Each structure stands twice: as structure tokens, then as C-alpha cells.
């Protein structure tokens, strides 16, 4: 099989990133990948319900909702900080369960990825890495990918990720012309914040990924 037209390399001021190794027209395949780990995010699954940490955190979420302090139907950005921390803790616990069941090779792949929630490399955790790099699918799983995880974000990306299977398979396809040596950029929010003001997009990205977006779209809208 021919190599994909991309390479992972250091990008000034952005850590690792992905560059195109040749000129690409719109609609061309850049990468196809299956996840090396999948985490079921359903807090009601048998595995999660058997986990004392998950049960305790979800009981607190239910308590907050029942007392009117939290509306589960509201947008993530409006959730009280305690609710956000509860769900983050649930995902951390779910990640730990899957990580412990992985082979040493897969654990190594997992820990190679970035963790924006850790103070430094020594304090990375499986859950922090999942929260940083996990890609949700329609089946309710958060998936981890060795190569796609290295792609950086833009609110006006030149590539798009699409699902190719029910088991977390994805493809990254060019959505506009990409020149040789140009960085391949995807939208971490998958268009969920399209049309929203720049400050709302930046708030979402800061909350989840801990960076201030300076993509061309954000910079242009900031000046208006």
C-alpha cells in the first residue's frame, strides 16, 4: 500500500503537526486510521456502574440535577464547574479501566500522546490524554488514534475527518487545495461551533484543549 501523503513533524510554536508531502486537490484521502483504543463513555454500562468512583460521581450529578442546579439538556459551556469536574472524573476512571486492559504496546502508544491537563510530561495520565485526544463516535465511544491525534486545529480547516466504520475507523480528506509542505488542519469541534461568535469558539477550545485559537478565521473575526 502506498504511503499516505503526509508526515508528522515539529511545527514552530505548535509542537507536533502534520504536513502534506504533495499537492492535494479537494476530496483526496490524506489518512485512514483505526483507533488503537476505544473507551465506552456510557456511565450506565456494566463496567462503569461497577466502578465505585464512577458511581459516586454520577450520583452527585443526579443530585445536582434533581435540586435544579444543573439542566442536563443545557449546553456544555453553561454547566456548573462541579458538574464538569464530575464528568471529567468519570471519563478519567473509564480511561483507566481500558488502559489497564491494554497490551504494553498499546499503553506505550497511549502515553506517547499529549496531555494538556498535565503540568508536565511526568504527570500525564491515561484520562488526561483521552480528554485531550479522544474523538467521539456515534456509538458513544471516545477513540484514540496514533497519527490523526498529531493534526492541529483550525476553525476554517483544510481537511475534514469522516467516520468509515462503526468501530471507530476514520478517514481524513482534503476539503480544499493543500500545497506540498502545507500543514494539514482539522476542526476539533467537527463544525459544532460553526456560526458561533469567535469568543464562544475560543472559550470552548480553551475549556477542552487549553489553547487560545489564533487561526485565520478567529483573527479576522476578532478585528471586526
C-alpha positions as CSV (number, residue, x, y, z in Angstrom):
1,X,0.0,0.0,0.0
2,X,1.3,3.4,-0.9
3,X,2.3,5.7,1.9
4,X,-0.2,8.4,2.9
5,X,0.6,11.9,1.6
6,X,1.5,13.3,5.0
7,X,4.3,13.4,7.6
8,X,4.3,14.1,11.3
9,X,6.9,16.8,12.2
10,X,7.6,19.6,14.6
11,X,5.7,22.8,13.9
12,X,7.2,26.1,15.3
13,X,5.1,27.2,18.2
14,X,2.6,24.3,17.9
15,X,4.5,21.2,19.0
16,X,3.9,18.3,16.6
17,X,1.8,18.7,13.5
18,X,1.1,17.1,10.1
19,X,2.4,18.4,6.8
20,X,1.2,17.4,3.3
21,X,4.0,15.7,1.3
22,X,2.5,16.6,-2.1
23,X,-0.1,18.8,-3.7
24,X,-3.7,17.7,-2.9
25,X,-6.9,18.6,-4.6
26,X,-10.2,18.8,-2.7
27,X,-11.6,15.4,-1.8
28,X,-8.3,13.5,-1.7
29,X,-7.5,11.0,1.0
30,X,-4.8,12.1,3.4
31,X,-5.1,9.4,6.1
32,X,-7.2,6.4,7.0
33,X,-6.8,5.0,10.5
34,X,-8.5,2.8,13.1
35,X,-8.2,3.5,16.8
36,X,-5.7,1.7,19.0
37,X,-8.0,2.2,22.0
38,X,-11.8,2.8,22.4
39,X,-13.4,3.9,25.7
40,X,-17.1,3.4,26.3
41,X,-18.4,6.7,27.7
42,X,-21.7,5.3,28.8
43,X,-21.7,5.8,32.6
44,X,-24.6,3.3,32.7
45,X,-22.6,0.5,31.2
46,X,-22.0,-2.6,33.5
47,X,-18.3,-1.8,33.7
48,X,-18.8,1.8,34.7
49,X,-21.6,1.0,37.2
50,X,-19.3,-1.5,38.9
51,X,-16.6,1.2,39.3
52,X,-17.0,2.9,42.7
53,X,-15.6,6.2,41.5
54,X,-17.9,6.5,38.6
55,X,-20.9,5.6,40.7
56,X,-20.1,8.2,43.3
57,X,-19.5,11.0,40.7
58,X,-22.7,10.2,38.8
59,X,-24.7,10.1,42.0
60,X,-23.5,13.7,42.6
61,X,-24.5,14.7,39.1
62,X,-28.0,13.3,39.6
63,X,-28.3,15.1,43.0
64,X,-27.3,18.4,41.4
65,X,-29.8,17.9,38.6
66,X,-32.6,16.9,41.0
67,X,-32.1,20.0,43.1
68,X,-32.3,22.3,40.0
69,X,-28.7,23.3,40.0
70,X,-28.0,21.6,36.7
71,X,-30.0,21.1,33.5
72,X,-28.7,18.1,31.6
73,X,-30.3,19.5,28.4
74,X,-28.2,22.7,28.5
75,X,-25.0,23.2,26.5
76,X,-21.7,22.1,27.9
77,X,-20.4,25.6,28.2
78,X,-23.1,26.5,30.7
79,X,-22.6,23.6,33.0
80,X,-21.6,24.4,36.6
81,X,-17.9,23.7,37.3
82,X,-18.7,20.9,39.7
83,X,-20.7,19.1,37.1
84,X,-17.9,19.5,34.6
85,X,-15.4,18.1,37.1
86,X,-17.7,15.1,37.8
87,X,-17.9,14.2,34.1
88,X,-14.2,14.7,33.7
89,X,-13.6,12.3,36.7
90,X,-15.9,9.7,35.1
91,X,-14.0,9.8,31.9
92,X,-10.7,9.6,33.8
93,X,-12.0,6.4,35.6
94,X,-13.3,4.9,32.3
95,X,-9.9,5.6,30.6
96,X,-8.0,3.9,33.5
97,X,-10.2,0.8,33.2
98,X,-9.4,0.5,29.4
99,X,-5.8,1.4,29.8
100,X,-5.2,-1.3,32.4
101,X,-6.6,-3.9,29.9
102,X,-4.4,-2.8,27.0
103,X,-1.2,-4.5,25.9
104,X,2.1,-2.9,26.8
105,X,2.5,-1.7,23.2
106,X,-0.9,0.0,23.2
107,X,-0.2,1.5,26.6
108,X,3.0,2.9,25.2
109,X,1.1,4.4,22.2
110,X,-1.4,5.9,24.6
111,X,1.2,7.6,26.8
112,X,3.1,9.0,23.8
113,X,0.2,11.3,23.1
114,X,-0.1,14.8,24.6
115,X,-2.0,15.7,27.8
116,X,-2.9,19.3,28.0
117,X,-4.3,18.8,31.5
118,X,-0.9,17.7,33.0
119,X,1.6,20.1,34.4
120,X,4.4,18.3,32.6
121,X,5.3,15.0,30.8
122,X,5.9,13.2,34.1
123,X,2.3,13.9,35.3
124,X,0.4,12.7,32.2
125,X,-2.5,10.3,32.8
126,X,-4.5,8.0,30.6
127,X,-7.6,10.0,31.3
128,X,-5.9,13.4,30.6
129,X,-4.6,12.0,27.3
130,X,-8.1,10.7,26.4
131,X,-9.7,14.1,27.3
132,X,-7.1,15.8,25.1
133,X,-7.1,13.5,22.1
134,X,-10.3,11.4,22.2
135,X,-12.6,11.6,19.2
136,X,-16.2,10.7,19.9
137,X,-18.2,8.4,17.6
138,X,-21.8,7.7,17.0
139,X,-21.6,4.6,19.2
140,X,-20.8,6.6,22.3
141,X,-17.1,5.8,22.4
142,X,-14.0,8.1,22.7
143,X,-11.3,6.8,20.3
144,X,-7.6,7.3,20.3
145,X,-5.5,7.5,17.1
146,X,-1.7,7.5,16.8
147,X,-1.5,9.6,13.7
148,X,-4.6,11.7,13.5
149,X,-4.0,12.9,17.1
150,X,-1.0,14.8,15.7
151,X,-3.1,17.1,13.5
152,X,-3.7,20.6,14.7
153,X,-6.9,22.7,14.8
154,X,-8.3,25.4,12.7
155,X,-11.9,26.8,12.8
156,X,-11.5,27.0,9.0
157,X,-9.7,23.7,8.3
158,X,-8.3,22.5,5.0
159,X,-9.2,18.9,5.9
160,X,-12.1,17.0,7.4
161,X,-12.3,13.8,9.4
162,X,-15.1,11.4,8.5
163,X,-16.3,8.1,10.0
164,X,-15.6,5.0,7.9
165,X,-16.9,2.2,10.2
166,X,-18.9,1.5,13.3
167,X,-15.8,0.5,15.2
168,X,-14.2,3.9,15.2
169,X,-12.5,3.9,11.8
170,X,-11.8,7.4,10.3
171,X,-10.5,9.0,7.2
172,X,-9.1,12.5,6.8
173,X,-9.9,14.0,3.5
174,X,-8.8,17.4,2.0
175,X,-11.7,19.9,1.8
176,X,-9.7,22.4,-0.2
177,X,-6.5,22.7,-2.1
178,X,-3.4,21.8,0.0
179,X,0.0,22.6,-1.2
180,X,3.1,20.4,-0.7
181,X,4.6,21.3,2.7
182,X,1.4,23.0,3.9
183,X,0.1,22.0,7.4
184,X,-3.0,19.7,7.4
185,X,-5.6,21.2,9.8
186,X,-8.8,19.7,11.1
187,X,-11.6,21.2,13.2
188,X,-11.5,19.6,16.7
189,X,-15.2,20.6,17.2
190,X,-16.3,19.0,13.9
191,X,-18.2,22.1,13.0
192,X,-20.4,22.0,16.1
193,X,-19.5,25.7,16.8
194,X,-19.8,26.8,13.2
195,X,-21.6,30.2,13.0
196,X,-20.9,31.0,16.7
197,X,-19.0,34.1,17.7
198,X,-15.3,33.9,17.9
199,X,-15.3,34.4,21.7
200,X,-17.6,31.3,22.1
201,X,-15.4,29.1,19.9
202,X,-12.3,30.2,21.8
203,X,-14.0,29.6,25.1
204,X,-14.9,26.0,24.0
205,X,-11.3,25.3,22.8
206,X,-9.8,26.8,25.9
207,X,-12.0,24.7,28.2
208,X,-11.4,21.5,26.4
209,X,-8.0,21.8,24.9
210,X,-6.3,24.7,26.8
211,X,-5.3,26.8,23.9
212,X,-6.2,30.3,22.6
213,X,-7.1,29.8,18.9
214,X,-5.3,32.2,16.5
215,X,-6.4,30.6,13.3
216,X,-7.1,33.0,10.3
217,X,-10.8,32.9,10.9
218,X,-10.6,33.8,14.6
219,X,-8.1,36.5,13.9
220,X,-10.2,38.0,11.1
221,X,-13.4,38.0,13.3
222,X,-11.5,39.3,16.3
223,X,-10.8,42.5,14.3
224,X,-14.4,43.2,13.4
